[in-house]
Amino acid sequence: MENVNPAVSVVIATKDRARFLERALASFETQSEAPPFEVVVADNGSADDTRAVVERQTPSRFVVTYVYEPAPNRGKARNRGIESARAGLIAFCDDDVQAPPGWIAAHVAAHAGAPAQIVNGPILNVASYDEKPKPTVANFSRASLCTCNASVPRSALDAVGGFDESFDLYGWEDSELGIRLREAGVGWKFAWDAPIWHVKPPEYNTLEVEARKAVEKARMAQRFLEKHPSKRARLATGAHGLNLFRARLLPERWLALLAGVATDDRAPGWIKALARAQFLDGTYARELLAALMKSSGGETP
């Protein structure tokens, strides 16, 4: 494709998910009514064939660029992607998504004629690439910024310094950036016509993987609260009295029981789903309490 100046740069941070990334890039070939755009893949230290997947792309609808950030840090990866982007509007999505044909056009339309603003769209979690539901009220979110499906003017990102690279584990780096953008006077909009399908196959979305994310997210919540110690932030992270009191009472054996039920093939599906949700919630709450107590020198937060 001719290397024209793009109106939109889609930044995708990725690590060791080449097969997912390939499907995500293919979905951008189907974009309709979109202005010229590019996709910037920010490889966050992959050991698989992510680079080869990007370099063998020959899209006819967009230019794709590969950048490499070796440090395992999603904020750093996205910052490298932003630095390499050429457009005035930056859109973010994950590597395990399918973008509907009107996704880019909807984000562009949401910004047209408006002051600088964050635009988030509905995120529809699905178990396979064959599932393509439409958004419902359950997909609404008041998150300040969710990089699975969002767009922000490049000038606004540059003005606040981009992502805080001290968030070196999973979670909260996008919400934290969203808060700084809002504090800088950037507006916020939820675009119902810009949904994205977030593909989470059960064989990849294991309890072990999600438990690790819960632990990391709890630790990053403590860092988030250090920067933004507001009541709203405490509620958003679960760092409020009732939740922390509950975390103190959660015995390890109860979490072990929940994990066992969640992975028991003999249990009914809804029971497994309930046990899984409760286990991950409890794991997060306990780790959050531990992180807050560590930061306060062992004192009860």
Residue pairs with C-beta under 8 A, 6 or more apart in sequence:
1 59
1 60
1 61
1 62
1 63
3 63
4 36
5 36
5 86
5 87
6 35
6 36
6 37
6 38
6 62
6 63
6 86
6 87
7 35
7 36
7 37
7 87
7 88
7 89
7 108
8 34
8 35
8 36
8 37
8 38
8 87
8 89
8 90
8 91
8 104
8 107
8 108
8 151
9 37
9 38
9 39
9 40
9 81
9 82
9 85
9 86
9 87
9 89
9 90
9 91
9 154
10 28
10 37
10 38
10 39
10 40
10 91
10 92
10 93
10 104
11 40
11 42
11 78
11 81
11 82
11 85
11 90
11 91
11 92
12 21
12 24
12 39
12 40
12 41
12 42
12 81
12 92
12 93
12 94
12 95
13 42
13 44
13 74
13 77
13 78
13 81
13 94
13 95
13 147
14 20
14 21
14 41
14 42
14 43
14 44
14 46
14 50
14 77
14 95
15 43
15 44
15 45
15 46
15 50
15 72
15 77
16 46
16 47
16 48
16 50
17 46
17 48
17 50
17 95
17 96
18 46
18 48
18 49
18 50
18 52
18 53
20 95
20 96
20 199
21 41
21 50
21 53
21 54
21 95
22 53
23 98
23 129
23 199
24 93
24 94
24 95
24 96
24 97
24 98
24 99
25 39
25 41
25 53
25 54
25 57
25 59
25 64
27 97
27 98
27 99
27 100
28 37
28 39
28 59
28 61
28 62
28 99
28 104
29 59
29 60
29 61
29 62
30 99
30 101
31 37
31 61
31 62
31 99
31 101
31 102
31 103
31 104
31 105
32 101
32 102
32 105
33 102
33 105
34 61
34 104
34 105
34 108
35 104
35 105
35 108
36 62
37 62
37 87
37 104
38 62
38 63
38 64
38 65
38 85
38 86
38 87
39 59
39 62
39 63
39 64
39 65
40 64
40 65
40 67
40 81
40 84
40 85
41 50
41 54
41 64
41 65
41 66
41 67
41 81
42 67
42 68
42 69
42 77
42 78
42 80
42 81
42 84
43 50
43 51
43 54
43 66
43 67
43 68
43 69
43 77
44 69
44 71
44 72
44 73
44 74
44 76
44 77
45 68
45 69
45 70
45 71
45 72
51 66
51 68
54 64
54 66
55 66
57 64
65 84
67 80
67 81
67 83
67 84
68 80
69 76
69 77
69 80
71 168
72 168
73 165
73 167
73 168
74 163
74 167
74 170
74 173
75 162
75 163
75 164
75 165
75 167
75 168
75 173
75 177
76 163
76 165
78 92
78 147
78 162
78 163
79 162
79 163
79 165
82 90
82 154
82 157
82 162
85 154
87 154
88 153
88 154
88 155
89 107
89 108
89 111
89 151
89 152
89 153
89 154
90 151
90 152
90 153
90 154
90 157
91 104
91 107
91 150
91 151
92 147
92 148
92 149
92 150
92 151
92 152
92 174
93 99
93 147
93 148
93 149
93 196
94 147
94 148
94 198
96 198
96 199
96 200
97 148
97 149
97 196
97 197
97 198
97 199
98 129
98 132
98 196
98 197
98 199
99 196
99 197
100 132
100 195
100 196
100 197
102 193
102 194
103 121
103 194
103 195
103 196
106 121
106 191
106 193
106 194
107 119
107 121
107 151
107 191
107 194
109 191
109 193
110 117
110 119
110 151
110 189
110 191
110 194
111 117
111 119
111 151
111 153
114 187
114 189
115 187
116 152
116 153
116 155
116 156
116 185
116 186
116 187
117 152
117 153
117 186
117 187
117 188
117 189
118 144
118 145
118 150
118 151
118 152
118 178
118 181
118 182
118 186
118 187
118 188
118 189
119 150
119 151
119 152
119 189
119 190
119 191
119 194
120 141
120 143
120 145
120 146
120 149
120 150
120 188
120 189
120 190
120 191
121 149
121 150
121 190
121 191
121 192
121 193
121 194
121 195
121 196
122 135
122 139
122 140
122 141
122 149
122 190
122 192
122 194
122 195
122 196
123 139
123 141
123 146
123 148
123 149
123 195
123 196
123 198
124 133
124 135
124 139
124 195
124 196
124 197
124 198
125 198
125 200
126 132
126 133
126 197
126 198
126 199
126 200
127 199
127 200
127 201
127 202
128 199
128 201
129 197
129 199
131 197
132 197
133 197
134 195
135 192
135 195
139 195
140 190
141 190
143 174
143 175
143 178
144 175
144 178
144 179
144 181
144 182
144 188
145 152
145 174
145 175
145 177
145 178
145 181
146 174
146 175
147 174
148 196
148 198
149 194
149 195
149 196
149 198
150 174
152 181
152 186
156 181
156 184
156 186
157 177
157 181
159 184
160 177
160 180
160 181
160 184
161 180
162 177
163 173
163 174
163 177
164 173
164 176
164 177
164 227
166 223
167 173
167 176
167 220
167 223
167 224
169 216
169 217
169 219
169 220
170 212
170 213
170 216
170 217
170 220
171 213
171 216
171 217
171 218
171 220
171 221
172 217
172 220
172 221
172 223
172 224
172 237
173 220
175 224
175 236
176 224
176 227
176 228
178 188
179 228
179 233
182 188
207 259
207 262
207 263
207 276
207 279
207 280
210 276
210 280
211 259
211 279
211 280
211 283
214 280
214 283
214 284
214 287
215 283
215 284
215 287
217 284
218 283
218 284
218 285
218 286
218 287
218 288
218 290
218 291
219 287
219 291
221 237
221 238
221 239
221 288
221 291
222 239
222 288
222 291
222 292
222 294
222 295
224 233
224 237
225 233
225 234
225 237
225 239
225 292
226 295
233 239
234 240
237 288
238 244
238 284
238 285
238 288
239 288
239 292
239 301
243 285
243 288
244 285
244 288
244 289
244 292
244 301
246 285
247 282
247 285
247 286
247 288
247 289
248 289
250 282
250 285
250 286
254 282
255 279
255 282
255 283
255 286
258 275
258 276
258 278
258 279
258 282
259 275
259 279
261 267
261 271
261 272
261 275
262 272
262 275
262 276
262 279
263 272
264 272
267 275
289 301
292 301
293 299
293 300
293 301
